[in-house]
Amino acid sequence: LSVTETQATMNAKDAFRLFGERTVGSNIHTDEAFAKSNIFGTTVNSGPATMAFVDQMLVQNFAPETLASGGRLLMRAITPFRSDDVVTLAGAIESVSGSDVRCTVKGTNQAGGLVCIAEAELKGVEGPRR
């Protein structure tokens, strides 16, 4: 799965709030001037948005319930996912035990830099989707 974030898509995701949270004024995801003076030096994709891309890649290959019914997904951001980066997510099955599958997913940017790494435990897998 290859994904690209633009400043517009980052801004749109910032408008979405869980449980009625109020929006925060300036932040590193949407305010370019504010972001320049902070840790990444530019706007970056949020961690939950990157994790959603990992989930999207898994759902393309496994039924959604394999994660939702007792599975586990752990994602670590390694380097910033900046606007206009092209990040390619690729996965590998690490082990199979009965109908349970453990796999890893790595996201790399167009320069070959590691953006994220995730570990997934999927429960009740009948077989990968093709």
C-alpha positions, 0 to 999 in steps of 0.5 A: 500500500502506498500513501501520500499525505498533503497538507490539506489531508493533514488539516482535514484529519486534524478537524476530526476529534474523538469524543467531542475533544475541542481543537487545539490552536497551533500544532505541529500537524497543521500550523506550518509557522508553529511547526517550524519552531518545533521538533520536526521543523515542518508539519507532519502526519499524526501518529494515529493517522499513520496507524490508520494506514497500517490498519488499512493495509492489514484490512486489504489482506485479512478480514477486519474481524481478525484484528477487532476480535482479540487481535493486537496492533502496535505501531511505532513512528520512527521518522516524521511522515511529512506532507508530500512524502510517499510512504509504502507499507509492506508486511510480512507474516512472522508466524502462524499458530493455528488460525492466529497470525503474527506479522510485521508492517514497515512503512518507508518513504520515497528516500528509503527512510523507515517511517514506522514499524508495526506488529500485528496479532490477528486472531481467527485468520482463515487465509490471506485475502488476495 
